[in-house]
Amino acid sequence: MEKCPACGAVYRGRDCCHRCKTDLSVLIRVEKQSGDCFKRAVTAFQNREYEAALLLADRSRSLKFSKKAERLRQYAAELAGAERVPCTGES
């Protein structure tokens, strides 16, 4: 998180926004879970466990969208033999 979603103040690494006092702890946990899922997806991909990598990358992306999770999901889907499902907004 770079900015507070409520007021736009620069995020300073705390559970509470320094400007508007919004509780950011839930968002911080979700970002951490997304990152953890992505790391596990990378490990699964490196171990050629493409189905697991696909599920974990998809979970990571559903928690917080990132291009790297989307790319990993697409590669894993291709290697797992799954159909590539376009993400929202993709033509």
N, C-alpha and C positions, 0 to 999 in steps of 0.2 A: 504494500500500500504506500503510495507516495503522498496522497493527500487525504484529509478527512472527508468522507463522503457527505457529511452534513454541511460543513461550512467552507471547505476547500483549503483549510490551513495545512501547511506542510506537516506531514507526519513525523513525529520526533521519537518514535519507538516506544511510546507508552500505551497503556491500556485505555487511556482517556485522552481525548483531544485537549491540548493545552488552551485552545481558544474557546470552544463552545462546550467543553466538558462532556461530549458524547462518549458513551461507553463503546470502545472499539474492540473489546476483548473477543467478541464472537467473530468478528471479521478477521481478526488476527489468527484465531484458531482455524477458521476455514482456509485461509491462505496457507497455513502450516500443513494442514491435511492435504491440500492440493499438491504442495511441494513434496510431501512424503509419498503420495501416490505416484507422482512423476518419477521420483528416484527409484521406487520399486518397479515401475514400468520399464525404466532403462535397464535395470538389473535383469528383469525377466527377458527383455529383448536380447541382451547380451548372452543370455543362457539359452537362446533360441526357443523360448517359451512364448510363442507369438500370441496365442490366445490370451494368456495371462497379461502380457504386455498391452494387448488391445483393451482389455477390461480396465486395467489400471490407468492407462492413458486417458481412456474415456471418462473414468471417475475423476481424475485430476482436472480434466477440461471442464467437466460439469460443475466442479466446485469453483474454479476460477479459470476463465478462458486464457489460454496462452498459445501462441503459434507453435512453440516447440512441442507442446503436448498434442496439438492437432497433427503436426507432421509425424510424430512418433506413432500416433494412433493410425494414421493412413498407411505408414510402412508396415506396421504390425498386421493391419487388416489385409493388406496385399499378401504378405507372407503366410498368413494364417488361412488364406483362401476365402476370406469373407468379402462380401461386396462392400465397396467404399460408399459410405452414406454421406452425401454432401451436408456440410454444416449450414446453419441458417445464414442466409444472405449470399451464399455461394451460387454461382450460375453454372 
